[in-house]
Amino acid sequence: MPSRQFPSPPPLPPHNRPLQSTLLPPLGAASAAAFSFLLFFVLCFRKISRKRTVPSDAKPPHRFSYSALRRATDSFSASLLLGQGGFGSVYRATLPLPDPKQSRRRSSSVDVAVKVMDSGSLQGEREFQNELFFAAKLRSPYVVTALGFSADRKHRTMLLVYELMPNGNLQNALLHRKCPELREWRKRFSIALDIARGIEYIHGLDPPVIHGDVKPSNVLLDQSFSAKIADFGLAWVKEENLDEIKVETPEKKGEVMVDSNSNYGGSVLEESESLTATTGFEEFSLGVDQSPESFLRSPEMSAEPPVGASPEENLIERKESDDEGKHLNDEGAVENAVVKDYVMDWIGTEVKKERPKRDWIGIGGSSSGGDRGIAKVDKKKKNSRKRLDWWVSLDDDKEDRIIKKEKRRPPREWWKEEYCEELEKKRKKKNKKQKNKREEMGMNGDDGTNGEEDWWPRDDEMYRERKKNKRSKSRSSKGSIDWFSGELFRGNSHDSMSGKIPMSGGVSSTPSMRGTVCYVAPECGGGAGSLSEKSDVYSFGVLLLVLIAGRRPLQVTNSPVSEFQRANLIHWARNLARRGKLLDLVDQSVESLDKEQAELCITIALLCLQKSPARRPSMKEIVGMLTGETEAPPLPSEFSPSPPSRFPHKPRSQKRLA
Ligand SMILES: Nc1ncnc2c1ncn2[C@@H]1O[C@H](COP(=O)(O)OP(=O)(O)OP(=O)(O)O)[C@@H](O)[C@H]1O
């Protein structure tokens, strides 16, 4: 049967073809073009954003909107002020948390602390960048978490957002507010352990991070008084074997004896580490400017670092040695005198590097500021510096302009002997006046004190002195020792307009110096050249003594001469150790004291305060000793109850009696 073939239908006229088939080719072409455009934009965006964002190993901190933070702080209301530091004010804020399910509706909120950094000071900017850098790096229950930031060009503000630590800083809680919780020995011990763990954590990172400013006001307390380390504005990343800025430590020259098994108090020679002062920012290519020049040491800095104690110790020690014609230091009076001069000279040159008053942020009544940690700008280095200001526009030449404009006023040479004598005379004159006054009023008290209680200046007393100190400071140099707290006030940590006393206790990091006087290790006379983990260990040692004794490291009061011996906490602790009376150091207000633990803590503190960094224990070893995993070594022989004393020490009081 012949197959029937159906004739194929005639082609449809164009206007009769289905719409679909007509539109398909151009649609396809258009979508392909759109897709390739999109791809092109995505690639471009990724390329740009890759430059601007942090490297893969670091989570970029969250960027908050300025208006959200302003709202959350009630326009930076003074009633929400938590504290005031050298470079800005810190406010309590409540931020609404977006509900993960219904992103538009907000169901809960979180309390945070917002630090408003001063955008007018170079160092404020540096600290901001530094904090931001470490915010991306550090995650530990013993370190205050930085949640994010905001940088607002229009308002010229830099803000950092942290987890809220409801009990503020340790300095305040211990010395000003005298929180009853801290009377419990157990609490103090657990705080010591928290801090040790925090520092152990940062030292244990690869590469290690050095905090550079360990002190009670940089330790914050949470709801249950657990401690966390804060303020990484001066922290830096320690890197070895990089040839950018290589600084030889004395250890490198083989001058320091190190025990290869244990770091403290040993005698077996070990090749010491060669420190390279590098910021680590180059490495992480964050573009954060922690420029190398701030770590460069001036030619005189390459001299042997001091083996003496911290500047305050030196001051006291000098006074003592002059009075007695002897020196307590076993390591040689002549050598020490040279070293001390070197430290004092260094402080002098650094204090000169004060910054002019800049346009500070007007929020919260911040006052003008100075700088800290800035060494002279080396132009060559500056040009080669990497900088990626992706969140805030920093004027590249700002630094130079400020330095050129800077009018340097010769600072008050407060570190010099004459000034000490002047102060001493003033103090005596004041004492005499007070004594006469008391006698006129028929009051008893021949030395101006009523015994042990009055040895510690009361808060109101101290605040009065601080106010006085502040007034006189406006006349003299910005950097001056607060002789009553034994710490150095930086001009900008006060509100010079309102006369407010900073809530953090007014204790600020030393101007133009990495660290804080009294807490800074002797080898850190200047720059980061000799900074190492062991510098943090030294500072931890001072902090530990402060925590145990419940007093400042240096307190010069209107007290009898015998009390003057106790003015320097470190000296006092060493003397007590020599006399086998360690427990005399413990704060009288401490309850339920565990004597064994207290002795252990003071022993650890003294080990940390050894002049040779190599002899100090590592933070890991300290944590081991505090937790009881490792046994604490005996005190170094110079602190043992019967010291092999070369110089028979006669207390000043005895000398006078003679
Ligand atoms: N996350 C926080 N939670 C609660 N209070 C805080 C927080 N951060 C800072 N503060 C308070 O604000 C004060 C000022 O902090 P900031 O870090 O600016 O200065 P500082 O460390 O005291 O001084 P400096 O920066 O000069 O060393 C602190 O001492 C503390 O009392």
The ligand as an SDF file (V2000), in Angstrom:
LIG
                    3D

 31 33  0  0  0  0  0  0  0  0999 V2000
   34.4890   47.4910   77.1170 N   0  0  0  0  0  0  0  0  0  0  0  0
   34.3720   48.2990   78.1590 C   0  0  0  0  0  0  0  0  0  0  0  0
   33.4120   48.0830   79.0760 N   0  0  0  0  0  0  0  0  0  0  0  0
   33.3020   48.8870   80.1440 C   0  0  0  0  0  0  0  0  0  0  0  0
   34.0860   49.9380   80.3850 N   0  0  0  0  0  0  0  0  0  0  0  0
   35.0530   50.2050   79.5200 C   0  0  0  0  0  0  0  0  0  0  0  0
   35.2510   49.4120   78.3480 C   0  0  0  0  0  0  0  0  0  0  0  0
   36.2950   49.9010   77.6680 N   0  0  0  0  0  0  0  0  0  0  0  0
   36.7530   50.9380   78.3780 C   0  0  0  0  0  0  0  0  0  0  0  0
   36.0030   51.1360   79.4750 N   0  0  0  0  0  0  0  0  0  0  0  0
   36.1870   52.1850   80.4890 C   0  0  0  0  0  0  0  0  0  0  0  0
   36.6690   53.3490   79.8810 O   0  0  0  0  0  0  0  0  0  0  0  0
   37.9300   53.7090   80.4270 C   0  0  0  0  0  0  0  0  0  0  0  0
   38.7780   54.3280   79.3640 C   0  0  0  0  0  0  0  0  0  0  0  0
   39.1960   53.3220   78.5020 O   0  0  0  0  0  0  0  0  0  0  0  0
   40.3810   53.5560   77.5020 P   0  0  0  0  0  0  0  0  0  0  0  0
   40.7690   52.2410   76.9520 O   0  0  0  0  0  0  0  0  0  0  0  0
   39.9950   54.5870   76.5380 O   0  0  0  0  0  0  0  0  0  0  0  0
   41.4680   54.2450   78.3760 O   0  0  0  0  0  0  0  0  0  0  0  0
   42.5610   53.7340   79.4170 P   0  0  0  0  0  0  0  0  0  0  0  0
   43.0240   52.3820   79.0440 O   0  0  0  0  0  0  0  0  0  0  0  0
   42.0320   53.9100   80.8060 O   0  0  0  0  0  0  0  0  0  0  0  0
   43.6640   54.8210   79.1710 O   0  0  0  0  0  0  0  0  0  0  0  0
   44.7810   54.8250   78.0680 P   0  0  0  0  0  0  0  0  0  0  0  0
   44.1580   54.5500   76.7480 O   0  0  0  0  0  0  0  0  0  0  0  0
   45.3090   56.2010   78.1570 O   0  0  0  0  0  0  0  0  0  0  0  0
   45.7460   53.7830   78.4860 O   0  0  0  0  0  0  0  0  0  0  0  0
   38.4840   52.4110   80.9880 C   0  0  0  0  0  0  0  0  0  0  0  0
   39.4140   52.6540   81.9850 O   0  0  0  0  0  0  0  0  0  0  0  0
   37.2270   51.7240   81.4920 C   0  0  0  0  0  0  0  0  0  0  0  0
   36.9000   52.1830   82.7620 O   0  0  0  0  0  0  0  0  0  0  0  0
  1  2  1  0
  2  3  1  0
  2  7  2  0
  3  4  2  0
  4  5  1  0
  5  6  2  0
  6  7  1  0
  6 10  1  0
  7  8  1  0
  8  9  2  0
  9 10  1  0
 10 11  1  0
 11 12  1  0
 11 30  1  0
 12 13  1  0
 13 14  1  0
 13 28  1  0
 14 15  1  0
 15 16  1  0
 16 17  2  0
 16 18  1  0
 16 19  1  0
 19 20  1  0
 20 21  2  0
 20 22  1  0
 20 23  1  0
 23 24  1  0
 24 25  2  0
 24 26  1  0
 24 27  1  0
 28 29  1  0
 28 30  1  0
 30 31  1  0
M  END
$$$$
